[in-house]
Structure formats: C-alpha cells, structure tokens
C-alpha cells in the first residue's frame, strides 16, 4: 500500500519544500535520459503528485495513464493536464492495479520510497508485466554527495537514514544502488541498465537558493548533468530500467 499521509501543500516543512524548483529541472533531465524509451509509447505513470511530470510525458508519449492512490493528487493533476487530450487518470493503489501489461513502458519516478511494502509491489508488477515492456524506476539516491557532506557536517548519522523532513513527506526508506538493485532482482526483475541523474552537491533547498541568487544557472546544471555517467553514485537520483524476469 501507499502511505496516504503525504503533504499536498507545497509549503515549507522543516525549512524545505516538498517540491523544490530543482525537482522540476530534474524532470527535464530525466526526460532527456529516457526519451528513447518513452517517445511515441503508451506510458503508464505510477504516482502523479500534481501532474507536472504527467504533462511533460504527454508531449512525447502517444498516451499517458497516470495512477495515484490519492484523490487530491488526481484532482490537482487533472487540472494541470486539462489541455492534454492523451492523458487519463486512475485513482488506485499500485498493488491493486491490474492492468500493468497494457502499456509499453511504465514510468515510476520518486514514488517507490513512499510505498510501505516495496518488495510486495515490485513482485506484483513483475508478475503482471508482459515480456515486451520496460519499467523505468527512479528514486532519490541515499549516497548522493550532498548527503555524504551532511553526514560529515554532523547533520545526519548515515547517508541512508530517513530524515525528519523525508518522514514528514511520506518516505519509508532511502535507497542506494545496491539496495535498489537487490530489491528488483529478489522480486524477479531483470535489470537492463542502471545509472544516476545529476551529481548532487547541494540539498534541493540549497539548489533553489543558488538558482534564485543567480549563483548557478541552467548551463551550470546541464554541465553538471553531463557528469552523471561518470559519477552515478554521487547523483541526486538513481535509476533502473528493468523488464519481466524469467520464472
């Protein structure tokens, strides 16, 4: 099941916002990375929040079906995507959703950490998928450089701990590449590729402040993102592209 106690107001929580401006820059870098897998495909999006990523997916995908357990998120997203005729929304828990096999690609971005029983869900998706589908899963990286810096500053005990802020916005765990890969392999999935997106030297809140103060700009972020393949273990997000495993 998905934890329903997630903040909807994009307001400050412990000095940070649930959806930072940096997150929306990340949307574009994610789309750039996965364009080949998404373009002109029938896409299932798991978790839509307020529909900003859904709207961007709709520009490139043939169709987008977004599933979310939270009716408030669905309502926000329907308003965001009101002009996107190739988008529809389904109010359902991921574990109770039965139509995974009907889509060419499943896009699962920054929602797995909100799932209470992640192994149960990934096993369910693996069993439900067809052989010709791919699943793109993106999660925050517990070993990003910014988290390791926070540990060295004494702000965190471990880079993989769930912080008070993360707990308040519904995170149940923090992944690194080893734990994420093990989860999918143990759930029966076959990993096609893995990597990171955007080396992360600041927290999201610090990135927003730097952008607002014009200390960094989009060119800086593009240059930083170009280093993702060299330093995946230091990135803001890590990802797996997987397919249905053999029984």
MOLINPE-V935523 format. One line per field, one symbol per residue. ss: DSSP state (a for helix, b for strand, c for the rest). psi: psi as a letter, one per 30 degrees, with the letter a starting at -180 (. if undefined). burial: b if it has 9 or more other ideal C-beta (glycine too) atoms within 8 Angstrom, else e. Layout:
# MOLINPE-V935523
ss=???
psi=???
burial=???
This chain:
# MOLINPE-V935523
ss=cbcccccccccbbccbbcccaaaaaaaaaaaaaaaaaacccbbbbbcccccaaaaaaaaaccbbbbbbccaaaaaaaaaaccccccbbbbbccaaacccaaaccbbbbbccaaabccaaaaaaaaaaacccccbbbbbbbbcccaaaaaaaacccccccccccaaaaaccccccbcaaaaaaaaaacccbbbbbbbbbbccccaaaaaaaaacccccaaaaaaaaccccccaaabbbbbbbbbcccc
psi=lkkfikkekilkjhflkejleeefeeeeeeeeegeefekgljkkkjjfcggeeeeeeffflelkjkkkfjfeeeeeeeeegffjfgklkkjlkeffkfhefgkekkjikhfeffkeieeeeeeeeeffllfglkkjkklkjfgleeeeeeeffgfkekfgljleeeefggkflklleeeeeeeeefgflkkellaljjkjflleeeeeeeeeggelaeeeeeeeffgefehefglekllkkllklk.
burial=ebbeebbeeeeebeebbbebbbbbbbbbbbbebbbebbeebbbbbbbbbbbbbbbbbbebbebbbbbbbbeebbebbbebbeebeebebbbbebbebeebeebebbbbbbbbbbbeebbebbbbbbeebeeebbbbbbbbbbbbbbbbbbbeeeebeebbeeeebbbbbbbbebbbbebbbebbbebbbebeebbbbbbbeeebbbbbebbeeeeeeeeebeebbebbeebbbbbbbbbbbbbbeee
